[in-house]
Amino acid sequence: KTWRILRKLRCCPLKAGHLCKAIALLQNYEVARG
């Protein structure tokens, strides 16, 4: 679901890395909460 965003990502790799970490963090939070 969420990872579809990354296909259209057009920014520097560093920002992409931070975005991936943020998405993973939120996803893990949801899993732990659920």
mmCIF file of the N, C-alpha and C atoms, coordinates in Angstrom:
data_MODEL
# 
_entry.id   MODEL 
# 
loop_
_atom_site.group_PDB 
_atom_site.id 
_atom_site.type_symbol 
_atom_site.label_atom_id 
_atom_site.label_alt_id 
_atom_site.label_comp_id 
_atom_site.label_asym_id 
_atom_site.label_entity_id 
_atom_site.label_seq_id 
_atom_site.pdbx_PDB_ins_code 
_atom_site.Cartn_x 
_atom_site.Cartn_y 
_atom_site.Cartn_z 
_atom_site.occupancy 
_atom_site.B_iso_or_equiv 
_atom_site.pdbx_formal_charge 
_atom_site.auth_seq_id 
_atom_site.auth_comp_id 
_atom_site.auth_asym_id 
_atom_site.auth_atom_id 
_atom_site.pdbx_PDB_model_num 
ATOM 1   N N  . LYS A 1 1  ? 0.831  -1.186 0.000  1.00 0.00 ? 1  LYS A N  1 
ATOM 2   C CA . LYS A 1 1  ? 0.000  0.000  0.000  1.00 0.00 ? 1  LYS A CA 1 
ATOM 3   C C  . LYS A 1 1  ? 0.877  1.252  0.000  1.00 0.00 ? 1  LYS A C  1 
ATOM 4   N N  . THR A 1 2  ? 1.465  1.529  1.153  1.00 0.00 ? 2  THR A N  1 
ATOM 5   C CA . THR A 1 2  ? 2.221  2.756  1.374  1.00 0.00 ? 2  THR A CA 1 
ATOM 6   C C  . THR A 1 2  ? 3.417  2.889  0.442  1.00 0.00 ? 2  THR A C  1 
ATOM 7   N N  . TRP A 1 3  ? 4.014  1.755  0.091  1.00 0.00 ? 3  TRP A N  1 
ATOM 8   C CA . TRP A 1 3  ? 5.261  1.779  -0.673 1.00 0.00 ? 3  TRP A CA 1 
ATOM 9   C C  . TRP A 1 3  ? 5.064  2.231  -2.116 1.00 0.00 ? 3  TRP A C  1 
ATOM 10  N N  . ARG A 1 4  ? 3.816  2.291  -2.587 1.00 0.00 ? 4  ARG A N  1 
ATOM 11  C CA . ARG A 1 4  ? 3.537  2.764  -3.937 1.00 0.00 ? 4  ARG A CA 1 
ATOM 12  C C  . ARG A 1 4  ? 4.039  4.199  -4.141 1.00 0.00 ? 4  ARG A C  1 
ATOM 13  N N  . ILE A 1 5  ? 4.056  4.975  -3.061 1.00 0.00 ? 5  ILE A N  1 
ATOM 14  C CA . ILE A 1 5  ? 4.551  6.358  -3.089 1.00 0.00 ? 5  ILE A CA 1 
ATOM 15  C C  . ILE A 1 5  ? 5.981  6.400  -3.617 1.00 0.00 ? 5  ILE A C  1 
ATOM 16  N N  . LEU A 1 6  ? 6.778  5.436  -3.215 1.00 0.00 ? 6  LEU A N  1 
ATOM 17  C CA . LEU A 1 6  ? 8.205  5.462  -3.517 1.00 0.00 ? 6  LEU A CA 1 
ATOM 18  C C  . LEU A 1 6  ? 8.504  5.293  -5.006 1.00 0.00 ? 6  LEU A C  1 
ATOM 19  N N  . ARG A 1 7  ? 7.587  4.710  -5.747 1.00 0.00 ? 7  ARG A N  1 
ATOM 20  C CA . ARG A 1 7  ? 7.802  4.537  -7.183 1.00 0.00 ? 7  ARG A CA 1 
ATOM 21  C C  . ARG A 1 7  ? 7.840  5.874  -7.907 1.00 0.00 ? 7  ARG A C  1 
ATOM 22  N N  . LYS A 1 8  ? 7.050  6.824  -7.412 1.00 0.00 ? 8  LYS A N  1 
ATOM 23  C CA . LYS A 1 8  ? 6.935  8.124  -8.065 1.00 0.00 ? 8  LYS A CA 1 
ATOM 24  C C  . LYS A 1 8  ? 7.866  9.163  -7.454 1.00 0.00 ? 8  LYS A C  1 
ATOM 25  N N  . LEU A 1 9  ? 8.699  8.738  -6.533 1.00 0.00 ? 9  LEU A N  1 
ATOM 26  C CA . LEU A 1 9  ? 9.567  9.652  -5.801 1.00 0.00 ? 9  LEU A CA 1 
ATOM 27  C C  . LEU A 1 9  ? 10.644 10.237 -6.713 1.00 0.00 ? 9  LEU A C  1 
ATOM 28  N N  . ARG A 1 10 ? 10.732 11.561 -6.740 1.00 0.00 ? 10 ARG A N  1 
ATOM 29  C CA . ARG A 1 10 ? 11.744 12.230 -7.553 1.00 0.00 ? 10 ARG A CA 1 
ATOM 30  C C  . ARG A 1 10 ? 12.474 13.267 -6.708 1.00 0.00 ? 10 ARG A C  1 
ATOM 31  N N  . CYS A 1 11 ? 13.331 12.784 -5.816 1.00 0.00 ? 11 CYS A N  1 
ATOM 32  C CA . CYS A 1 11 ? 14.145 13.694 -5.008 1.00 0.00 ? 11 CYS A CA 1 
ATOM 33  C C  . CYS A 1 11 ? 15.488 13.016 -4.749 1.00 0.00 ? 11 CYS A C  1 
ATOM 34  N N  . CYS A 1 12 ? 16.333 13.674 -4.003 1.00 0.00 ? 12 CYS A N  1 
ATOM 35  C CA . CYS A 1 12 ? 17.664 13.117 -3.776 1.00 0.00 ? 12 CYS A CA 1 
ATOM 36  C C  . CYS A 1 12 ? 17.564 11.825 -2.953 1.00 0.00 ? 12 CYS A C  1 
ATOM 37  N N  . PRO A 1 13 ? 18.504 10.920 -3.141 1.00 0.00 ? 13 PRO A N  1 
ATOM 38  C CA . PRO A 1 13 ? 18.490 9.627  -2.431 1.00 0.00 ? 13 PRO A CA 1 
ATOM 39  C C  . PRO A 1 13 ? 18.486 9.765  -0.911 1.00 0.00 ? 13 PRO A C  1 
ATOM 40  N N  . LEU A 1 14 ? 19.124 10.813 -0.408 1.00 0.00 ? 14 LEU A N  1 
ATOM 41  C CA . LEU A 1 14 ? 19.162 11.020 1.041  1.00 0.00 ? 14 LEU A CA 1 
ATOM 42  C C  . LEU A 1 14 ? 17.752 11.256 1.582  1.00 0.00 ? 14 LEU A C  1 
ATOM 43  N N  . LYS A 1 15 ? 17.005 12.114 0.907  1.00 0.00 ? 15 LYS A N  1 
ATOM 44  C CA . LYS A 1 15 ? 15.621 12.366 1.330  1.00 0.00 ? 15 LYS A CA 1 
ATOM 45  C C  . LYS A 1 15 ? 14.788 11.101 1.195  1.00 0.00 ? 15 LYS A C  1 
ATOM 46  N N  . ALA A 1 16 ? 15.027 10.342 0.143  1.00 0.00 ? 16 ALA A N  1 
ATOM 47  C CA . ALA A 1 16 ? 14.297 9.094  -0.065 1.00 0.00 ? 16 ALA A CA 1 
ATOM 48  C C  . ALA A 1 16 ? 14.561 8.140  1.099  1.00 0.00 ? 16 ALA A C  1 
ATOM 49  N N  . GLY A 1 17 ? 15.797 8.088  1.549  1.00 0.00 ? 17 GLY A N  1 
ATOM 50  C CA . GLY A 1 17 ? 16.167 7.242  2.687  1.00 0.00 ? 17 GLY A CA 1 
ATOM 51  C C  . GLY A 1 17 ? 15.434 7.641  3.952  1.00 0.00 ? 17 GLY A C  1 
ATOM 52  N N  . HIS A 1 18 ? 15.385 8.955  4.189  1.00 0.00 ? 18 HIS A N  1 
ATOM 53  C CA . HIS A 1 18 ? 14.673 9.453  5.366  1.00 0.00 ? 18 HIS A CA 1 
ATOM 54  C C  . HIS A 1 18 ? 13.189 9.138  5.267  1.00 0.00 ? 18 HIS A C  1 
ATOM 55  N N  . LEU A 1 19 ? 12.637 9.267  4.070  1.00 0.00 ? 19 LEU A N  1 
ATOM 56  C CA . LEU A 1 19 ? 11.223 8.966  3.859  1.00 0.00 ? 19 LEU A CA 1 
ATOM 57  C C  . LEU A 1 19 ? 10.942 7.489  4.130  1.00 0.00 ? 19 LEU A C  1 
ATOM 58  N N  . CYS A 1 20 ? 11.825 6.632  3.643  1.00 0.00 ? 20 CYS A N  1 
ATOM 59  C CA . CYS A 1 20 ? 11.672 5.183  3.884  1.00 0.00 ? 20 CYS A CA 1 
ATOM 60  C C  . CYS A 1 20 ? 11.688 4.877  5.368  1.00 0.00 ? 20 CYS A C  1 
ATOM 61  N N  . LYS A 1 21 ? 12.610 5.498  6.089  1.00 0.00 ? 21 LYS A N  1 
ATOM 62  C CA . LYS A 1 21 ? 12.698 5.270  7.531  1.00 0.00 ? 21 LYS A CA 1 
ATOM 63  C C  . LYS A 1 21 ? 11.423 5.730  8.227  1.00 0.00 ? 21 LYS A C  1 
ATOM 64  N N  . ALA A 1 22 ? 10.915 6.885  7.800  1.00 0.00 ? 22 ALA A N  1 
ATOM 65  C CA . ALA A 1 22 ? 9.701  7.425  8.415  1.00 0.00 ? 22 ALA A CA 1 
ATOM 66  C C  . ALA A 1 22 ? 8.511  6.498  8.162  1.00 0.00 ? 22 ALA A C  1 
ATOM 67  N N  . ILE A 1 23 ? 8.380  6.017  6.935  1.00 0.00 ? 23 ILE A N  1 
ATOM 68  C CA . ILE A 1 23 ? 7.287  5.109  6.595  1.00 0.00 ? 23 ILE A CA 1 
ATOM 69  C C  . ILE A 1 23 ? 7.396  3.812  7.395  1.00 0.00 ? 23 ILE A C  1 
ATOM 70  N N  . ALA A 1 24 ? 8.613  3.276  7.476  1.00 0.00 ? 24 ALA A N  1 
ATOM 71  C CA . ALA A 1 24 ? 8.824  2.035  8.229  1.00 0.00 ? 24 ALA A CA 1 
ATOM 72  C C  . ALA A 1 24 ? 8.485  2.232  9.702  1.00 0.00 ? 24 ALA A C  1 
ATOM 73  N N  . LEU A 1 25 ? 8.882  3.374  10.244 1.00 0.00 ? 25 LEU A N  1 
ATOM 74  C CA . LEU A 1 25 ? 8.610  3.682  11.644 1.00 0.00 ? 25 LEU A CA 1 
ATOM 75  C C  . LEU A 1 25 ? 7.106  3.733  11.905 1.00 0.00 ? 25 LEU A C  1 
ATOM 76  N N  . LEU A 1 26 ? 6.384  4.433  11.033 1.00 0.00 ? 26 LEU A N  1 
ATOM 77  C CA . LEU A 1 26 ? 4.930  4.529  11.184 1.00 0.00 ? 26 LEU A CA 1 
ATOM 78  C C  . LEU A 1 26 ? 4.254  3.173  11.027 1.00 0.00 ? 26 LEU A C  1 
ATOM 79  N N  . GLN A 1 27 ? 4.755  2.397  10.089 1.00 0.00 ? 27 GLN A N  1 
ATOM 80  C CA . GLN A 1 27 ? 4.178  1.080  9.854  1.00 0.00 ? 27 GLN A CA 1 
ATOM 81  C C  . GLN A 1 27 ? 4.391  0.174  11.071 1.00 0.00 ? 27 GLN A C  1 
ATOM 82  N N  . ASN A 1 28 ? 5.598  0.210  11.631 1.00 0.00 ? 28 ASN A N  1 
ATOM 83  C CA . ASN A 1 28 ? 5.897  -0.589 12.820 1.00 0.00 ? 28 ASN A CA 1 
ATOM 84  C C  . ASN A 1 28 ? 5.048  -0.146 14.005 1.00 0.00 ? 28 ASN A C  1 
ATOM 85  N N  . TYR A 1 29 ? 4.830  1.156  14.110 1.00 0.00 ? 29 TYR A N  1 
ATOM 86  C CA . TYR A 1 29 ? 3.995  1.706  15.187 1.00 0.00 ? 29 TYR A CA 1 
ATOM 87  C C  . TYR A 1 29 ? 2.568  1.179  15.077 1.00 0.00 ? 29 TYR A C  1 
ATOM 88  N N  . GLU A 1 30 ? 2.033  1.180  13.869 1.00 0.00 ? 30 GLU A N  1 
ATOM 89  C CA . GLU A 1 30 ? 0.677  0.670  13.643 1.00 0.00 ? 30 GLU A CA 1 
ATOM 90  C C  . GLU A 1 30 ? 0.578  -0.818 13.978 1.00 0.00 ? 30 GLU A C  1 
ATOM 91  N N  . VAL A 1 31 ? 1.571  -1.582 13.567 1.00 0.00 ? 31 VAL A N  1 
ATOM 92  C CA . VAL A 1 31 ? 1.586  -3.023 13.828 1.00 0.00 ? 31 VAL A CA 1 
ATOM 93  C C  . VAL A 1 31 ? 1.644  -3.285 15.340 1.00 0.00 ? 31 VAL A C  1 
ATOM 94  N N  . ALA A 1 32 ? 2.503  -2.538 16.028 1.00 0.00 ? 32 ALA A N  1 
ATOM 95  C CA . ALA A 1 32 ? 2.660  -2.725 17.473 1.00 0.00 ? 32 ALA A CA 1 
ATOM 96  C C  . ALA A 1 32 ? 1.396  -2.321 18.220 1.00 0.00 ? 32 ALA A C  1 
ATOM 97  N N  . ARG A 1 33 ? 0.722  -1.307 17.720 1.00 0.00 ? 33 ARG A N  1 
ATOM 98  C CA . ARG A 1 33 ? -0.491 -0.811 18.358 1.00 0.00 ? 33 ARG A CA 1 
ATOM 99  C C  . ARG A 1 33 ? -1.688 -1.724 18.116 1.00 0.00 ? 33 ARG A C  1 
ATOM 100 N N  . GLY A 1 34 ? -1.706 -2.302 16.918 1.00 0.00 ? 34 GLY A N  1 
ATOM 101 C CA . GLY A 1 34 ? -2.874 -3.042 16.481 1.00 0.00 ? 34 GLY A CA 1 
ATOM 102 C C  . GLY A 1 34 ? -3.079 -4.380 17.080 1.00 0.00 ? 34 GLY A C  1 
# 
